[in-house]
């Protein structure tokens, strides 16, 4: 069974670390649809397009339990704007067309499937513009046949003054479109975390067939940072 684990910790300039989240996350339908595309021989033919390449941080939360209920969910509820990430952030912010599955059209706009199960044959793949932070290649800290791990760092200059409550991890371009169309793979909401310039936030995210191999099961489960 595919599962995921996310750890978020504050890292202060003196090296002090404080773990603020160490929990499972919600694996969403976008990851499942990517596996189906691979099995059916559709979608991207480039392996890297299915790997995590983008993330979004947000200040909202779904109206349902985003771990214990349906994974038919494709978005961060209130993703940060370009300006909210901060002028001096170390992150590379990119505008992309976020992909999602839709089941109906209202006033010419496709409506996302949310908490709704439907055969993929009866829905359409659509999207909307949004701002994404890039995950650098060196930030994919582990890469196995059955799982991967990515590390995301929000430095002292990023998203300050905001109460962060959610994060989403996105595959690069699983549909194989001409321009990257990220699709959310995993999501986690959490108690509001007030970001300040006093600390960086380090997020370690593991997704895959965790538990089947001791080599990939427990990395960063306590928020430890790998040695540089």
Buried (B, 14 or more C-beta within 10 A) or exposed (E): EBBBBBBBBBBEEEEEBEBEBBEBBBBBBBBBBBEEBBEEEEBBEEEEBBBBBBBBBBBEBBEEEBBEEBBBBBBBBBBBEEEBBBEEBBBEBBEBBBBBBBBEEEEEEBBBBBEBEEEBEEBEBBBEEBBBBBBBEEBBBBEEEEBBBBBBBBBBBBBBEBEBBBBBBBBBBBBBBEEBBBBBBBBBBBEEBEBEBEBBBBBBBBBBBBEEEEEBBEBBEEBBBEEE
